[in-house]
């Protein structure tokens, strides 16, 4: 495999993986452990 092809595939995987992980963390099961600091200090 040529280095340019490997680099292109690697960048493509990262472009898909980072947003997927962010959405999963924000709305998936790990979101139950997140805290909202604004809700903790409401009067």
N, CA and C atoms as a LAMMPS dump frame, in Angstrom:
ITEM: TIMESTEP
0
ITEM: NUMBER OF ATOMS
129
ITEM: BOX BOUNDS ff ff ff
-5.0000000000000000e+02 5.0000000000000000e+02
-5.0000000000000000e+02 5.0000000000000000e+02
-5.0000000000000000e+02 5.0000000000000000e+02
ITEM: ATOMS id mol type element x y z
1 1 1 N 0.85 -1.178 0
2 1 2 C 0 0 0
3 1 3 C 0.896 1.241 0
4 2 1 N 0.555 2.18 -0.832
5 2 2 C 1.353 3.398 -0.917
6 2 3 C 1.125 4.275 0.306
7 3 1 N 2.121 5.044 0.679
8 3 2 C 1.973 5.908 1.851
9 3 3 C 0.824 6.912 1.716
10 4 1 N 0.591 7.433 0.522
11 4 2 C -0.49 8.403 0.328
12 4 3 C -1.853 7.757 0.554
13 5 1 N -2.01 6.517 0.117
14 5 2 C -3.271 5.799 0.321
15 5 3 C -3.484 5.524 1.803
16 6 1 N -2.452 5.091 2.473
17 6 2 C -2.54 4.812 3.907
18 6 3 C -2.893 6.082 4.684
19 7 1 N -2.267 7.194 4.327
20 7 2 C -2.544 8.463 4.988
21 7 3 C -3.973 8.917 4.737
22 8 1 N -4.45 8.773 3.52
23 8 2 C -5.821 9.155 3.182
24 8 3 C -6.834 8.326 3.962
25 9 1 N -6.605 7.037 4.049
26 9 2 C -7.516 6.167 4.798
27 9 3 C -7.474 6.514 6.28
28 10 1 N -6.302 6.775 6.819
29 10 2 C -6.169 7.121 8.24
30 10 3 C -6.9 8.421 8.566
31 11 1 N -6.737 9.423 7.716
32 11 2 C -7.419 10.701 7.946
33 11 3 C -8.924 10.515 7.83
34 12 1 N -9.374 9.726 6.872
35 12 2 C -10.801 9.454 6.718
36 12 3 C -11.392 8.771 7.938
37 13 1 N -10.669 7.818 8.49
38 13 2 C -11.15 7.133 9.693
39 13 3 C -11.238 8.105 10.859
40 14 1 N -10.259 8.973 11.007
41 14 2 C -10.286 9.946 12.104
42 14 3 C -11.425 10.95 11.935
43 15 1 N -11.7 11.346 10.692
44 15 2 C -12.787 12.305 10.428
45 15 3 C -14.128 11.698 10.826
46 16 1 N -14.279 10.402 10.704
47 16 2 C -15.524 9.741 11.084
48 16 3 C -15.525 9.389 12.568
49 17 1 N -14.394 8.951 13.102
50 17 2 C -14.337 8.45 14.481
51 17 3 C -14.506 9.547 15.519
52 18 1 N -13.92 10.703 15.32
53 18 2 C -13.993 11.764 16.328
54 18 3 C -15.423 12.276 16.506
55 19 1 N -16.159 12.62 15.431
56 19 2 C -17.556 13.043 15.641
57 19 3 C -18.434 11.923 16.203
58 20 1 N -18.201 10.678 15.76
59 20 2 C -18.994 9.566 16.277
60 20 3 C -18.789 9.42 17.781
61 21 1 N -17.555 9.485 18.229
62 21 2 C -17.269 9.358 19.661
63 21 3 C -17.871 10.526 20.444
64 22 1 N -17.82 11.722 19.884
65 22 2 C -18.39 12.89 20.559
66 22 3 C -19.9 12.76 20.71
67 23 1 N -20.57 12.323 19.667
68 23 2 C -22.024 12.14 19.735
69 23 3 C -22.374 11.019 20.697
70 24 1 N -21.624 9.936 20.669
71 24 2 C -21.872 8.816 21.585
72 24 3 C -21.695 9.26 23.038
73 25 1 N -20.668 10.045 23.31
74 25 2 C -20.422 10.511 24.674
75 25 3 C -21.505 11.487 25.123
76 26 1 N -21.988 12.327 24.219
77 26 2 C -22.969 13.339 24.584
78 26 3 C -24.369 12.762 24.773
79 27 1 N -24.749 11.774 23.968
80 27 2 C -26.128 11.302 23.992
81 27 3 C -26.278 9.828 24.348
82 28 1 N -25.209 9.072 24.39
83 28 2 C -25.286 7.643 24.672
84 28 3 C -25.256 7.358 26.166
85 29 1 N -25.032 6.109 26.522
86 29 2 C -24.99 5.722 27.936
87 29 3 C -23.989 6.5 28.797
88 30 1 N -22.8 6.879 28.274
89 30 2 C -21.888 7.654 29.121
90 30 3 C -22.445 9.022 29.515
91 31 1 N -23.473 9.51 28.828
92 31 2 C -24.035 10.824 29.137
93 31 3 C -24.697 10.838 30.515
94 32 1 N -25.054 9.68 31.047
95 32 2 C -25.687 9.622 32.366
96 32 3 C -24.716 10.063 33.459
97 33 1 N -23.424 9.931 33.213
98 33 2 C -22.419 10.295 34.21
99 33 3 C -22.01 11.768 34.123
100 34 1 N -22.42 12.464 33.054
101 34 2 C -22.061 13.864 32.91
102 34 3 C -22.874 14.711 33.88
103 35 1 N -22.303 15.802 34.341
104 35 2 C -23.026 16.682 35.245
105 35 3 C -23.149 18.056 34.602
106 36 1 N -24.163 18.78 34.971
107 36 2 C -24.391 20.117 34.45
108 36 3 C -24.11 21.109 35.571
109 37 1 N -22.993 21.835 35.519
110 37 2 C -22.65 22.735 36.611
111 37 3 C -23.645 23.88 36.767
112 38 1 N -24.37 24.238 35.713
113 38 2 C -25.353 25.309 35.828
114 38 3 C -26.576 24.858 36.635
115 39 1 N -26.95 23.571 36.487
116 39 2 C -28.07 23.053 37.277
117 39 3 C -27.725 22.956 38.756
118 40 1 N -26.466 22.746 39.069
119 40 2 C -26.053 22.6 40.468
120 40 3 C -26.109 23.928 41.209
121 41 1 N -26.041 25.068 40.515
122 41 2 C -25.982 26.363 41.174
123 41 3 C -27.209 27.227 40.902
124 42 1 N -28.311 26.604 40.466
125 42 2 C -29.523 27.394 40.263
126 42 3 C -30.162 27.728 41.612
127 43 1 N -30.751 28.895 41.668
128 43 2 C -31.425 29.293 42.911
129 43 3 C -32.917 29.147 42.78
